């Protein structure tokens, strides 16, 4: 009878340890999901800003030469 109790206690403690490990990993997964979503939202906002820029129409003589001064 004592042996069965010992085995039961060992099994319960093993399950508690496993559950604690899984529980500690769950917030990490949630944090990573939130981080990915935030990065995606920033990327979309950046694309909207870039697309909102007006097209540049410079005269033909601008942008043809590069001035180099050493």
N, CA, C and O of each residue as an XYZ file, in Angstrom:
280
protein
N       0.823     -1.196      0.000
C       0.000      0.000      0.000
C       0.860      1.250      0.000
O       0.547      2.224     -0.684
N       1.956      1.226      0.774
C       2.855      2.376      0.828
C       3.516      2.597     -0.527
O       3.715      3.740     -0.939
N       3.851      1.539     -1.205
C       4.485      1.647     -2.518
C       3.546      2.318     -3.525
O       3.987      3.126     -4.342
N       2.258      1.985     -3.467
C       1.287      2.593     -4.374
C       1.184      4.088     -4.117
O       1.078      4.880     -5.054
N       1.217      4.473     -2.847
C       1.155      5.901     -2.516
C       2.387      6.627     -3.043
O       2.282      7.725     -3.590
N       3.534      6.019     -2.879
C       4.766      6.630     -3.370
C       4.706      6.817     -4.886
O       5.081      7.867     -5.409
N       4.229      5.783     -5.584
C       4.112      5.874     -7.038
C       3.102      6.956     -7.437
O       3.331      7.706     -8.386
N       1.994      7.029     -6.712
C       0.988      8.036     -7.002
C       1.535      9.441     -6.762
O       1.295     10.349     -7.558
N       2.264      9.615     -5.674
C       2.859     10.918     -5.372
C       3.880     11.285     -6.438
O       3.934     12.437     -6.869
N       4.684     10.330     -6.867
C       5.669     10.602     -7.907
C       4.975     10.977     -9.220
O       5.419     11.882     -9.926
N       3.894     10.284     -9.537
C       3.176     10.573    -10.775
C       2.540     11.967    -10.716
O       2.588     12.722    -11.687
N       1.952     12.293     -9.576
C       1.338     13.611     -9.425
C       2.396     14.699     -9.520
O       2.188     15.698    -10.209
N       3.520     14.527     -8.847
C       4.560     15.551     -8.897
C       5.128     15.679    -10.303
O       5.491     16.776    -10.725
N       5.209     14.591    -11.019
C       5.669     14.636    -12.400
C       4.681     15.419    -13.266
O       5.080     16.244    -14.089
N       3.398     15.152    -13.071
C       2.376     15.864    -13.843
C       2.355     17.349    -13.500
O       2.167     18.183    -14.386
N       2.544     17.687    -12.235
C       2.565     19.088    -11.821
C       3.767     19.787    -12.451
O       3.646     20.920    -12.917
N       4.911     19.133    -12.471
C       6.102     19.707    -13.091
C       5.903     19.925    -14.570
O       6.314     20.953    -15.108
N       5.278     18.973    -15.235
C       5.007     19.102    -16.667
C       4.023     20.230    -16.927
O       4.203     21.009    -17.863
N       3.000     20.320    -16.117
C       2.007     21.380    -16.268
C       2.634     22.751    -16.022
O       2.326     23.707    -16.733
N       3.505     22.853    -15.026
C       4.174     24.124    -14.746
C       5.055     24.533    -15.914
O       5.133     25.711    -16.261
N       5.712     23.563    -16.511
C       6.563     23.859    -17.666
C       5.728     24.357    -18.838
O       6.108     25.323    -19.500
N       4.606     23.716    -19.101
C       3.730     24.134    -20.200
C       3.136     25.508    -19.932
O       3.005     26.323    -20.845
N       2.780     25.761    -18.685
C       2.194     27.048    -18.328
C       3.206     28.166    -18.480
O       2.842     29.269    -18.888
N       4.465     27.912    -18.164
C       5.475     28.956    -18.299
C       5.801     29.230    -19.759
O       6.263     30.323    -20.087
N       5.571     28.269    -20.639
C       5.835     28.473    -22.062
C       4.677     29.171    -22.761
O       4.880     29.786    -23.808
N       3.471     29.091    -22.211
C       2.302     29.695    -22.842
C       2.432     31.209    -22.977
O       2.139     31.736    -24.050
N       2.863     31.942    -21.927
C       3.009     33.395    -22.102
C       4.024     33.759    -23.187
O       3.860     34.768    -23.873
N       5.063     32.950    -23.345
C       6.050     33.217    -24.394
C       5.396     33.135    -25.773
O       5.669     33.962    -26.643
N       4.553     32.159    -25.965
C       3.879     32.001    -27.256
C       2.939     33.183    -27.507
O       2.858     33.687    -28.628
N       2.243     33.615    -26.482
C       1.344     34.754    -26.621
C       2.152     36.011    -26.926
O       1.778     36.800    -27.793
N       3.260     36.195    -26.211
C       4.111     37.366    -26.456
C       4.632     37.385    -27.883
O       4.664     38.443    -28.511
N       5.038     36.245    -28.404
C       5.551     36.182    -29.769
C       4.439     36.501    -30.776
O       4.684     37.171    -31.779
N       3.234     36.027    -30.511
C       2.121     36.315    -31.406
C       1.814     37.808    -31.424
O       1.579     38.387    -32.485
N       1.818     38.429    -30.244
C       1.566     39.864    -30.162
C       2.672     40.639    -30.863
O       2.397     41.614    -31.562
N       3.926     40.214    -30.681
C       5.052     40.875    -31.339
C       4.933     40.784    -32.850
O       5.133     41.781    -33.545
N       4.614     39.616    -33.368
C       4.458     39.452    -34.829
C       3.334     40.338    -35.363
O       3.462     40.944    -36.426
N       2.243     40.404    -34.621
C       1.115     41.237    -35.051
C       1.520     42.713    -35.066
O       1.159     43.448    -35.985
N       2.270     43.144    -34.046
C       2.714     44.538    -33.991
C       3.653     44.856    -35.148
O       3.566     45.934    -35.736
N       4.537     43.940    -35.477
C       5.468     44.147    -36.598
C       4.695     44.218    -37.913
O       4.997     45.050    -38.768
N       3.701     43.349    -38.074
C       2.880     43.388    -39.292
C       2.140     44.710    -39.416
O       2.049     45.274    -40.506
N       1.609     45.206    -38.302
C       0.885     46.479    -38.327
C       1.824     47.630    -38.676
O       1.443     48.537    -39.415
N       3.043     47.600    -38.153
C       4.022     48.645    -38.479
C       4.407     48.588    -39.952
O       4.557     49.625    -40.598
N       4.563     47.397    -40.476
C       4.906     47.253    -41.891
C       3.781     47.798    -42.774
O       4.047     48.471    -43.769
N       2.544     47.515    -42.420
C       1.414     48.037    -43.198
C       1.358     49.557    -43.130
O       1.098     50.217    -44.136
N       1.601     50.114    -41.943
C       1.587     51.572    -41.792
C       2.704     52.208    -42.619
O       2.495     53.247    -43.244
N       3.882     51.594    -42.627
C       4.999     52.124    -43.411
C       4.679     52.091    -44.903
O       4.979     53.043    -45.623
N       4.075     51.009    -45.366
C       3.687     50.931    -46.780
C       2.645     51.984    -47.149
O       2.686     52.556    -48.239
N       1.721     52.231    -46.240
C       0.717     53.266    -46.507
C       1.373     54.638    -46.611
O       1.002     55.441    -47.467
N       2.343     54.909    -45.747
C       3.048     56.191    -45.809
C       3.832     56.330    -47.107
O       3.824     57.389    -47.733
N       4.503     55.267    -47.505
C       5.282     55.307    -48.744
C       4.356     55.507    -49.940
O       4.659     56.286    -50.843
N       3.234     54.806    -49.943
C       2.284     54.943    -51.058
C       1.595     56.307    -51.075
O       1.104     56.742    -52.116
N       1.559     56.979    -49.928
C       0.913     58.290    -49.852
C       1.810     59.406    -50.387
O       1.331     60.517    -50.615
N       3.091     59.137    -50.589
C       3.990     60.166    -51.113
C       3.617     60.515    -52.549
O       3.307     59.632    -53.349
N       3.648     61.787    -52.868
C       3.311     62.172    -54.246
C       4.446     61.780    -55.199
O       5.609     61.683    -54.806
N       4.080     61.565    -56.426
C       5.082     61.246    -57.447
C       5.928     62.489    -57.711
O       5.408     63.603    -57.769
N       7.218     62.291    -57.869
C       8.137     63.393    -58.109
C       8.246     63.629    -59.608
O       8.498     62.708    -60.385
N       8.052     64.877    -59.994
C       8.199     65.216    -61.415
C       9.180     66.377    -61.521
O       8.787     67.541    -61.586
N      10.443     66.039    -61.537
C      11.506     67.046    -61.683
C      11.709     67.398    -63.153
O      11.404     66.601    -64.040
N      12.225     68.594    -63.399
C      12.610     68.927    -64.780
C      13.693     67.955    -65.267
O      14.407     67.356    -64.463
N      13.802     67.811    -66.557
C      14.712     66.806    -67.132
C      16.178     67.072    -66.824
O      16.981     66.139    -66.850
N      16.556     68.325    -66.531
C      17.971     68.601    -66.273
C      18.360     68.313    -64.816
O      19.543     68.357    -64.480
N      17.392     68.021    -63.958
C      17.715     67.701    -62.563
C      17.879     66.204    -62.385
O      17.156     65.416    -62.994
N      18.808     65.822    -61.567
C      19.017     64.426    -61.268
C      19.848     63.677    -62.260
O      19.906     62.448    -62.207
N      20.505     64.381    -63.180
C      21.304     63.722    -64.198
C      22.779     63.647    -63.812
O      23.491     62.770    -64.301
N      23.246     64.527    -62.965
C      24.666     64.615    -62.600
C      24.825     64.498    -61.092
O      23.936     64.845    -60.314
N      26.001     63.993    -60.710
C      26.349     63.903    -59.301
C      27.570     64.759    -59.062
O      28.607     64.555    -59.693
N      27.460     65.713    -58.159
C      28.594     66.571    -57.810
C      29.429     65.874    -56.745
O      28.908     65.481    -55.701
N      30.723     65.720    -57.008
C      31.601     65.078    -56.049
C      32.652     66.072    -55.595
O      33.361     66.653    -56.416
N      32.752     66.267    -54.300
C      33.793     67.142    -53.734
C      34.535     66.323    -52.695
O      33.933     65.778    -51.769
N      35.837     66.243    -52.854
C      36.635     65.456    -51.923
C      37.249     66.339    -50.868
O      37.960     65.850    -49.990
